[in-house]
Amino acid sequence: MIGAIIGDIVGSRFEFNNHRSKEFELFTAECRVTDDSIMTLAIAKALMETEKRVKPSFVEGGYDNEFDTILKRMSIKYMQEMGRQYPNCGFGGMFSQWVFSDNPKPYNSFGNGATMRISPVGFISRTVKEVCSLSEIVTRVTHNHVEGLKGAEATAVAIFMAKQGIPKKEIDNTINLHYYSLDFTIDEIRDTSPFNETCQETVPQAIQAFLESSSFEDAIRTAVSVGGDSDTLAAITGAIAEAYYGVLENIKEKALTYLDHNLRSIYEEWCEFVEKLNSRSSFKNLTKYLDHLSEFQSLGK
């Protein structure tokens, strides 16, 4: 999850002043935490609080009704609570209305807000089916348009696969087969990519930036260089890159200085939560990889 936060912070100063190059200082006084990080932490909090209340039970086709209902309620609760604490963090108009609504309902959105907050799902899921189910639950409370759901799921799946160390070529194949056509390079779109806040015009570019990268930092720099909605694009890329490469400690610690006490506390709670999940897991990377082979036709033999 820290990868999404780093991408958000680094990209924040370029959102409305695009920088079409990979050469820039990562962190400056102009950088800040935006709604991307805040809503990511809200979803992380929702997942943690749900597990405190009910043990996840995955049945054929998805989680059971109790888990589904509680996670939906927790997602709404913490996105509203945290959104109201940070009203000037950069919300879009429709989402801002949802945050302050007394009766929040999904509003058929396919904006990239669905994807900017999804990374916690990719990091805690054990199988691709769980990724898809969790993604759908936490996304549909706002972004219930098919493109919004697809964008969030594609991002979460890419994170999940990257976390397992699955080769980039296989991630590329999966995204192309099930979600988006990645028939372009970053160099081809860098000078012409417009500002666009939809999933379908943000997620493919973010995933491609990761696929072309050589390290976590290079992934962030590549994403920012695309232009467009820089903080969200870099947040998506950063989450996938973190899962694949890890993050250098000095970059992580610098990014955390931008979080206030409240946000830092949720992040630290999340780290402990994930560590406990990992310690309970008996899966091995090879076992996971073989399991994925049966779930994705695109992986071949």
Secondary structure, 3 states (H helix, E strand, C coil): CHHHHHHHHHHHCCCCCCCCCCCCCCCCCCCCCCHHHHHHHHHHHHHHHHHHHCCCCEECCEECHHHHHHHHHHHHHHHHHHHHHCCCCCCCHHHHHHHCCCCCCCCCCCECHHHHCCHHHHHHCCCHHHHHHHHHHHHCCCCCCHHHHHHHHHHHHHHHHHHCCCCHHHHHHHHHHHCCCCCCCHHHHCCCCCCCCEHHHCHHHHHHHHHCCCCHHHHHHHHHHCCCCHHHHHHHHHHHHHHHHCCCHHHHHHHHCCCCHHHHHHHHHHHHHHHHHHHHCCCCHHHHHHHHHHHCHHHCC
